[in-house]
Amino acid sequence: MPAPIGLISDTHGLLRPEALRALGGVRLILHAGDVGGARVLEGLAALAPVVAVRGNVDPPAALCGWPDAQDIDLDGLRVHLTHLRPAAPPLPAGGVLVCGHSHLPLVEEVDNVLIVNPGSAGPRRFSLPVGVARLWVGDGPPRAELLPLDVAPARSRPRRG
């Protein structure tokens, strides 16, 4: 089976060493937006080629050069990469939708489309997990695995009163 595809989202300018370790050995990295700067993509590109889309907090596409969505052919499988999950997957049955934005890791199948949100790999938000994912394509139906990152819990902020 070919090497997996790395999935990452919502880095918000933070490229954690734990994320780099978890994505080691992948053949391609798909970043589902809220990148937070070119340095994140440069760091990921040291591991594998990177395809990224723009998230809602990234600069306009004209400034950053990342499209809002992108379709990628992986071994004959269509993968739609976007930041915001569309109401209905824009894919034929058997395709894969990779999205971000919610910071909630998710792997589910809807109408024979695999939907993967790797969650957030950037600064922890509330008590949500921090993680990335791997996607396997090429031998049988596509499958994905969420990879939680072992990072320190979020520190609570003192209340102002």
C-alpha angles and dihedrals in degrees: 000000000000120000114277128259116246118229123199136162145171098027091153091200096312119112105187120207087227089060092050091051092048091051095048114127097024120134097215136011123216115198112199098204144273085091096162098210147347092267089072091055092045090054092049091047088063085070103039142329111298132217114190138181129201121261128208093265096045120097118272114286090251089062103038099031095225116127122231091240137003137193116218128190111220113182090326093314119118114228120188112205118196139143101227116052109238120230089245124023109254090218141097118249112287095034129119129237116201115191141156135183101102095069086221114123112230141171115180140142120231120179090343092306117121110226118198129182108178090199122228122322093180133073112342114257116209109311095324117132122256116227156122133223142223126222124202119202134166105053111069123320118348116265134188137202126201114224113201112207120229100234132147116276119257113273114236116239119233114253118248112225 
